[in-house]
Amino acid sequence: MIKSMTGFGHGEMSNANNQKVTVEMKSVNHRYCDLSLKLPKKFTMFEADIRNIMKEYVSRGKVDIYVSFEDLSETGVGLHYNQEMAREYMEVFRKMQEEFQIEMDITAASLARFPEVVSIEEKPQDEEVWWSLIEGALREAADCFIETRTIEGKNLKADLLGKLAQMEEDVCFIETRSPDIVKEYRKKLEDRVKEFLEDSVIEENRIAAEVTLYADKIAVDEEIVRLKSHICSMRDVLESDESIGRKLDFMAQEMNREANTILSKSSDVALSDHAIELKTNVEKVREQIQNIE
């Protein structure tokens, strides 16, 4: 099943300690795989692991991944006593007492109020605990993300198959109409020669040579054969489960080249109309393919 390069996913994972990780991701089309991570500072050590997991899910597209967390556990933070800083404060106070002959009335409670003596710090957490939450939320979001990409890919496939069917109809019309144009040209040429020459004998060889030159000028047999081949090949590729965006893009470029050639050789109103419609559908196919992974 083909996948679109646009999608969205959301995942959450929590544990019994009231710790929760939330992951959201969204993507747009891109020529390569471009992962952009927005992580809290405490999770930066997991960036490489997150990228490795995402490689299992994504091969093309610009993907933005947002990771956030909540920690309501009782063991999340604690008080830190800086003994060295307290000692320095006391040394300064003693010197001030000796120098100014003043009383030093310092209690533990008052000393604790001075900067950096006692501070609130986040306690080191077990990395495995946080990683299990991150991985669970990440995979849940990625599964949802792939599901949305697959649904849109299914719609893209149906649209592309419809356009290929229209293109095939135009190619068949051009293939059928082309020989008639040559016959009509020969008839017009013979009528004009008869009109100008009246009773003179018409040189069949010169008529045949002129018709041959004209037929060669407007011939689109090779372009029709290649277009039919490209249409069949594109149908086959659309049934593939692999990443096919680049392959389809190349095929669409080749189809566009053949459609341009046919249009440039068109000398009939009806044929030109179908050639224009053919080129229009090729352009639409090329645009749609830019969204396929």
Secondary structure, 3 states (H helix, E strand, C coil): CCCECCEEEEEEEECCCCEEEEEEEEEECCCCEEEEEECCHHHHHHHHHHHHHHCCCCCCEEEEEEEEEEECCCCCEEEEECHHHHHHHHHHHHHHHHHHCCCCCCCHHHHHCCCCCEEEEECCCCHHHHHHHHHHHHHHHHHHHHHHHHHHHHHHHHHHHHHHHHHHHHHHHHHHHHHHHHHHHHHHHHHHHHHHHCCCCCCHHHHHHHHHHHHHHHCCHHHHHHHHHHHHHHHHHHCCCCCCHHHHHHHHHHHHHHHHHHHHHCCCHHHHHHHHHHHHHHHHHHHHHCCEC
